[in-house]
Each structure stands twice: as structure tokens, then as C-alpha cells.
Amino acid sequence: MSVTGASFLFGRLRVRTRGWLLKGAALFVIALGIATAWQGIRYYLVMQRLLGRSSSACDDLPQDAGGRKTYHSG
């Protein structure tokens, strides 16, 4: 459908119909956001299982003589 055809079609819609279309589009965007968040949670859980559920990302850092984590090589 061309842009002109779409403009003509949507120009002919009643105000109530356009309102329903906008609400439908808003709900669709919200559903996409929820699905994306759910994918992120699933990814995080898979990575936790693969990494052995380490308690901290800093567990592998070297320690100095006092047992403190060192964040630089100096």
C-alpha cells in the first residue's frame, strides 16, 4: 500500500477507530517490552548456570598480601 493510500484510508477512519488502533499499538509495544525483559532474565539465568553460580564477578581477582582484592596490576 502506498503512503497516499494509507493516508487516505486512515483519514477516513472515525476518531473512535483511530483511538482503538492507538491503544492496540500501545499494548503491542508493551508486550514486546515484556517479552524482551523475559528474554533477558532467561539469558541471565542460563549464564548463571553455565558459570557455576559464582557469588561475585570479582572472585577470580588476585589478592594482595593482606587478602584484599587487587583491581589493577600495579
URMOSUL-V314046 format. One record per pair of residues at least 12 apart in sequence whose ideal C-beta (glycine too) atoms are under 7 Angstrom apart, sorted by the first residue. I is the first residue (numbers start at 0). GAP is how many residues later the second one is. Records with the same first field share a line. If there is no record, write none. Layout:
I = GAP / GAP
//
This chain:
none
//
